[in-house]
């Protein structure tokens, strides 16, 4: 499901920032973006996310910036300073009017200033704590969206139940109308029709057009969808499977249709199933 969460955390002299976004995806696809200094934690980050989210394309971006308030922990790389001053002296000999530079300018050159390093295990734990907080926010958004989608799917299931019940009550009338049409047609073509043979053909035709089994399976699938929606666990893939089965039954209804109204019922069922299938792609 679509959701976004962002937050910051502090560990040692670092400020961590974390952005997590998820979009619809059939499977769980995790992409982690980290600066080089945090690469060591990538496996733990992936493992933690996959333990919380089972579906969706997840993008997690974690970065950091240093705080300069802890100046007591600063030290100077004497070898780097020596090399810089030596190089500067050599360059000055080739300059007409060299400009003097201060010790502070030397201190700000990369490699001269040495800051205390944050313990990797402590840093990794700080990352996971921030990740836990952000994932909590992300899951809250996904749960709210999931509840709304559940209501939408439930409403479509109830509309399907109406069409299924209509088909059940309509079928005897369809067979009776078919009997009347065939009898009239045969009487027009044959002066003395064999009504016993006609009855046999009508029984065979009624068996061929029988949709009780398909309607019963549709009823079962609909009830199973409604039951699954109450589960407090990942249900997206199970719903995917049920949509495939329901679509198969609706297609069979269409192939066995004997009049315009039954064809229309089959079409309406397939439209509702397709609408639910699209929504279910958003459900974990």
N, C-alpha and C positions, 0 to 999 in steps of 0.2 A: 504494500500500500504506500501511497504517497505521504511522506512526513519529513520533518526537518527538526533538528535540535542543535543547539550551540551552547558552549560554555567555556569557562576558564577555571584554572586551578593553579595553585602555587606550590612549588616543591623546591626547597633549597633557595638558590638564587635565580631560579627559573620561573617564568610564568608560562604555563601550558595553555594552549587553546585547542579546542576540538569542535569540529563540525561534522554532523552525521546527517545524511539524507537517504531516503529510500524511495524507490519508484517501483511500479508494478513489474513483476517478472515471474515467469512460471516456476523457476527454481530459485535457489539461494545463491546469488552471485555477489561476492564481497570484493570490493576494491579499496585498498588502503594506501593513502598517500602520506609519506613520512619524510622529514629531512634526514640527512645522512646520520646525524647524531642520535636518532631514535630508531634506526633500522633494527637494532638488536631486539626490539620489543614487538616486531611485526607478527611473528607467529603467535604470541600470546594474545595480541589484539584480535587477530582473525579467529582464534579459538574461542575467545570470550564472546565475540559478536555471533558466531555460528551457534553458540550455546543458548543465545537469547532469541534469535530470529531464524525462522525456518523457510521463509520465502521472500522474494523481492530482490531487486538490485540495490545493494547497499554500498554507498560511497562514504568512507570515513577519512577525514583529513585532520591530522594532528601536527601542530607546530609549537614553537616556543620562542621566547625572547628572554634575554638575560637582564637581570636587575643589577644596577651598579651601586646599590646602597651598602653592600657589605665590603667596604674598602679595606677593612682590617685583614681580610684574607688574601689581598693582592700581593703578588711578588713579582720580581723582575728576572727575566731570563738574561743573565749576565753574558753568556756566550753570544746571544743574538744581538745585544747592545754593542759588544766588541766588534762584531762583524759589520754592523751597520755603520759605526763610527769610522772603521777602517775604510769602508767603501766610500763613505762621504768625503773623507780626507783625500782619497785618490781622485774623486770627481772634482773637488775644489781646486786641485792643481791645474786643471784644464779650464777653469772658469776665470773670466776677467774680473768680475766683481762678485764673489760668492756672498750669499746672504747667511748670516748666522741663524741657527735654529736652537730652540729651547729644549730642555730635558723633557718637558711635557709632550712636545711634538714627537720626540723619540719614543716616549712611553706609549703613545697612541698607535704606533706602527704595529701591525699584526705580528704576533710572535714574540713581542717584547713583554707584553703584560701577561702574566700567568694568574689565572683565577682558580680557586679551589673547585675540583670536579665533584659533581653530585654522584653519590654511590649509585651504580647502575640498577641494583635491586630496588633501592629506595625510589629511584626515578621510574622504574617500570611499575611499581606499586602505585605511584602517584598517577601515572597514565591510566591504569586500570580503574582507579577510583573515579577519575574524571569521566572515563568511558561509561562506567556504571551509572553515574548521574545522568549523563546525556542520553543513554539508551533508555533509562526510565522515562524521560520526557518524550522520547520518540515513541515508545510503546504506548504511552497515554494517548498520544495523537492517533496512532494506528487503531487503538481500541475504540476510540470515539467514532472513527470512520467505519470500523468494522461493525459496530452496533447499528449504525445507520444503514449500511449495506445489508445487514441481516434482516432488517425490517423491510427493505425493498424486495429482497428475495422471498421473504415470507408472503408478502402481498401478491407476488406473481404466482407463487405456489397455490394460493387460495383461488386465484383466477383460473389456474389450470384445473383445479378440482371441479369448478363450475362447468368447464367445458367437458371434462370427463363424464360428469354426471349427466350432462345434456346428451352426450353420445350414447350413454347406456339407455336412457329413456327413449331416444330417437330411433334406435336400431330396429325394434319390432315394427315400427311404422314404415321404415325404409324397406324392410323385407315384404311387408304387406303391399306397399305400392309397387314393388318390383313384381310380385305375383300378379297383380291386376294388369300391369302393363304387358307382361309376357302372355297372359291368357288372352287378352284382347288382340294382341298381335297375331297369335297363332290362329285364333278364330277367324281373323281376316284372311289368312293365307291358306288354311286347311278347312274344307267344308265339315269334316267329321274328325276333329282332333282326338288323339288318344290321351285322355285326361290322366290315366294311371301313369303313363310315361311322363306326362307333364309334371305330375307330383314328384316323381323320382328326380327329375332334373331340378326342380325347385329345391328339394331337400339337399341335393348336391351343391347347388349354388349357395344356399344358406350356410352350409358348412364352409364353403370357400370364402364367404364374406364375413364369417363370424369373427368378431373383434373382442369378445369377452376377455380372452386371455391377455390381449394387449392392454385393454383398459384396466384390468386387475393389476398388471405389472406397473402401469403408470401410477395407479393409486399407491402402490407399495413404495415406489421410488419417491413420490411426492412426500409421503409420510416420513420416509427416511431422511429426506432433506430437512424437513421441519424438525425432526428429532436431533439431527447433527448440529443444527444452528444453535442449540442450547449447550453444546459442549464447550468447556473452557480449555481448549487445546487446539493445535493447528488442524484445520479441517479442509483447507483449500483443495488438496489433491483428491480427497474422497468425494468432494462435491464435483470436481472435474469429471470423475468417473461416472457419477450418477447422471450428469448432464449428457454424457455420451449414450448411456443406456436409455434415458428418456427420449432423446432424439431418435434413436433407433425405433422405439415403439411408435412415436408420432409419424415417422416415415411409413411404417407398416400400415397404420391407420389410413394414411393417404392412398397407399397402393390398393387397399381393400375398399375404398370409398365407392358407394353405389349411388350417391346423389350429391347435388351441389352443396347442401348444408353440411354433410359429413366431410366433404373436401375442405370447406371453410373452417370447420373445427380443427382439422389436422393442420391447416396453415396457421391458425391462431396459436395452437400449441407449440409449433416449431418457432414462431416468432418469440413467444414468451421464454422458451428454452434458450434461444440464442441470446436474448437480453440478459438472462441469468448467467449464461456462460461468460459473457463479457464482464459482468460484475464480479464473478467468482475469480477472475484473474487478479483481482485486487485483494483477495482474502488469503491470509496465511493459513 
